[in-house]
Structure formats: structure tokens, C-alpha cells
Amino acid sequence: MPDQVPPELTNARFDRLLKLQEGIAKERFEALTGSVVPVLFEEQNPRDPGLLNGRLESNAVVHVPGDAALIGTIRPVRLIKAHGFYFTGELTTL
């Protein structure tokens, strides 16, 4: 199509947007670090079978050491560390 935005400008705009979004996510995730939240466990982590992948109510991903028997359950998890767009956590009690 005529009059397209040059690829260099498109890439620069995308990079700025991605950097802004990473900063927003980092602030939001760091604010949750240390809190105990309900997590729905979905699957074993394909890279580390000792970890389970779960999701918070906000749909954020959290990796927690645990047994596959927890898949399909909702359990309280303490969010230990924010890693960009996901958390690591540990099972806990409320």
C-alpha cells in the first residue's frame, strides 16, 4: 500500500512501547511481591518438571515448586520474586 510508515520508524515506536510496558509491568509485579494470593495450577513446567505453572486472577503466570497432583486446584502462594512478566512463588497457608 502507498504511504506506509518506514520500517525503521515502526520498529522504533514498537521498541518504545515495549520498554514502557515492561516498566509498567515491573512496577505492578514488584508491588505484589511478598503477598499471598490464590493461584490456579495449570500444568507442569515443560523446562523444569519440579515446577508447576499457575495463574493469578490477573492472568499473570507464576512458577511454584510442587507436585503434579496440584494441577487443577487453587492454592495460596506467596509471591517471592517478579521476573519481568512472571513470578516465582512458594506454596503457603493463608
N, C-alpha and C positions, 0 to 999 in steps of 0.2 A: 504494500500500500504506500502511496506517496506521503511525504511529510512525517515520516516516522522519527521518533526520538533516537538519537545516535546511541549505539550500544554502550559506549563509554559513560554517557550520562545516565542511562538506565542502571548500569552496574553501580555507579557512584551513589545514586539515590537508594538503591536496594541496600548497599553496604551501610549507609547512614541509618536507614530504617531498622536494619537488623541490629546494629550497635545500640540504638535507642531501646529496642525491645529487650535485648539482653540485659541492659541496665535496669529496666523496669522489673523484669522477672527476678533479677538478683535481689533487688530491694524487697520485693514481696516474699520471696522464698526465705531470705535471711530473717525477716520478721517472724516467720513461723518456726524457725529453728529453735529446738528445745521444747516445743509444745507437744502435747499428746493429742492425737487426732484419730478418728476411725479410718481404717484402711480396708478396702475390699481387695483381697488377694486373688489374682487372676491366673498366674502361671509361674512355672519355674523360670528363672533367668536362663536364657539359652547360652550365655557365655560362662555362667557360674551356677551349676546346679545346686549349690549350697544356699543360693539366694532365691527369694520369691519376688516377683514383680507385683506391685499392688497400685491402687489408685486412691487418691484423696477425693473428697466430694467435689473439689475444684477440677478434677481430672488430672492433676499433677501425678507423675509417676514417683513411686518410692520403692527402693530395693531394701529388703529386710532378710537377714538370715532366718531360715525356718524350714519346716518340713512340708512336703507337698500335700499333706493332709489338711493344711490350712487353706488350700485353694477353694474358692467359693464362699469363704467365710469373711466376716467383717470383724476385725480385732483392733484394739487400741495400740497405737505405735507412737513412740517418742521419736520425733524428727531430730536426727543427730547433726546432719550436715547438708547444706544446699550445694549442689553441683551444677550450676547453670540452670538447666531445665528439668532436673530431677533431684530427689532427696535420697539419702541413706538414712535408715532408721533401725529401731530395735523394738521388739515386742515388749509390752509393758502392761500394767494394770492401771485402771483409772484411779 
